[in-house]
């Protein structure tokens, strides 16, 4: 169970890194699109990309805690 707990901790860290990269990419893309291509979406829309990642991170952390408690 300890290994499974560590897998979910690592997965949560990786998800947070991917979340930061995805939000940064979408934010820059929207800003570039507003400036040069005439997009109408506001820049904060890029941060909606973080919602599924945040849910996944929370689930991974909860599972890691549960597996660590079962380990004793």
C-alpha positions, -999 to +999 in steps of 0.1 A: +000+000+000+029+023+006+040+021-030+005+028-042+004+058-019+036+071-034+024+065-070-006+088-063+016+114-047+039+114-078+008+115-101-005+145-082+028+164-086+030+155-123-006+166-128+002+200-112+031+205-135+010+196-166-017+219-153+007+248-151+020+242-186-015+238-201-029+270-184+002+290-194+000+278-230-037+286-232-033+320-215-005+330-239-025+317-269-056+337-259-036+369-253-019+365-287-052+358-303-068+388-288-039+411-299-034+397-334-063+375-345-092+394-329-105+366-306-133+377-284-127+354-254-113+371-223-080+359-209-094+344-177-111+317-199-077+300-201-078+294-163-109+273-168-085+247-181-072+242-146-105+229-132-103+193-144-066+192-134-074+205-099-101+178-095-076+151-106-050+165-082-075+165-053-086+129-060-049+118-062-041+134-029-072+119-012-063+084-025-027+088-014-038+097+021-063+068+022-037+043+011-011+057+035-036+053+064-044+017+054-006+010+054-006+018+091 
